[in-house]
């Protein structure tokens, strides 16, 4: 009985984090802020929802699948957000209000082919 309440708490919490991520994608001003909202809040929401599913369905295969998905989210979300930010910066996407400085302005991040092979 208490497990169902805990699972319901995790499910509602996860869906609220997903809702915050969706609102952030719609309402925030530029790609950098949107990227931050979707990677942080949606990742936590998905992990909380998978925790809820793991508590309700106690078969070992469900636990393994949930752990694999959580691991995949933890590994890919930071990499994806980094690559999106890099692509946005390289294509000179407009920044929202409040940006004071750009530390990468004028820096060429492309390495020559000879250095990349070493």
C-alpha positions in Angstrom: 0.0 0.0 0.0 2.8 2.5 0.9 4.7 1.5 -2.2 1.8 2.7 -4.4 1.8 6.1 -2.6 5.6 6.5 -3.1 5.3 5.5 -6.7 2.5 8.0 -7.2 4.6 10.7 -5.6 7.5 9.9 -8.0 5.1 9.8 -11.0 3.5 13.1 -10.2 6.9 14.7 -9.4 8.3 13.4 -12.7 5.4 14.7 -14.7 5.6 18.1 -13.0 9.3 18.3 -14.0 8.4 17.3 -17.5 5.8 20.0 -17.5 8.3 22.6 -16.3 10.7 21.5 -19.1 7.9 21.9 -21.7 7.0 25.3 -20.5 10.6 26.3 -20.4 11.1 25.3 -24.1 8.1 27.4 -25.1 8.7 30.5 -22.8 12.4 31.0 -22.6 14.0 33.5 -24.9 17.0 31.8 -26.6 18.4 28.4 -27.6 20.8 28.3 -24.7 18.1 28.8 -22.0 15.8 26.4 -23.8 18.5 23.8 -24.0 19.2 24.1 -20.3 15.5 23.7 -19.4 15.0 20.6 -21.6 18.1 18.8 -20.5 17.9 19.3 -16.8 14.2 19.2 -16.0 13.2 16.6 -18.6 16.1 14.3 -17.5 15.1 14.5 -13.9 11.4 14.0 -14.8 12.2 10.9 -16.9 14.3 9.4 -14.1 11.6 10.0 -11.5 9.0 8.4 -13.7 11.2 5.4 -14.4 11.7 5.1 -10.6 7.9 5.0 -10.2 7.6 2.3 -12.8 10.3 0.3 -11.2 8.5 0.5 -7.8 5.2 -0.7 -9.2 6.5 -3.5 -11.5 8.9 -5.5 -9.4 10.1 -7.9 -12.1 13.8 -7.9 -12.6 13.6 -7.2 -16.3 11.7 -4.0 -15.7 14.4 -2.9 -13.2 17.2 -3.7 -15.7 15.4 -1.8 -18.5 14.8 1.2 -16.3 18.4 1.3 -15.2 19.5 1.1 -18.8 17.3 4.0 -19.8 18.4 6.0 -16.8 22.0 5.4 -17.8 21.3 6.3 -21.3 19.7 9.6 -20.2 22.6 10.4 -17.9 25.2 9.8 -20.6 23.5 11.4 -23.6 21.8 14.5 -22.1 25.0 16.4 -21.3 26.6 15.4 -24.6 23.5 16.4 -26.6 23.2 19.8 -24.8 26.9 20.5 -25.4 26.6 19.7 -29.1 23.5 21.9 -29.4 25.2 24.8 -27.7 28.2 24.4 -29.9 26.2 24.3 -33.0 24.2 27.3 -31.9 27.3 29.3 -31.1 29.0 28.4 -34.4 25.9 29.5 -36.4 25.8 32.8 -34.5 22.3 32.2 -33.1 21.0 35.4 -31.4 21.3 35.5 -27.7 18.6 36.6 -25.4 18.6 39.7 -23.2 21.0 39.8 -20.2 24.1 38.4 -21.8 27.1 40.4 -20.6 30.0 38.7 -22.4 30.8 35.8 -24.8 34.0 34.1 -23.7 34.2 32.1 -27.0 33.8 35.2 -29.2 36.7 35.2 -31.7 37.9 31.7 -30.7 38.3 29.1 -33.4 37.4 25.7 -31.9 38.2 23.8 -35.1 41.4 21.8 -35.0 43.5 21.1 -38.1 43.3 17.6 -39.4 46.9 16.8 -38.5 46.4 17.7 -34.8 43.1 15.7 -34.6 44.8 12.5 -35.7 47.5 12.6 -33.0 
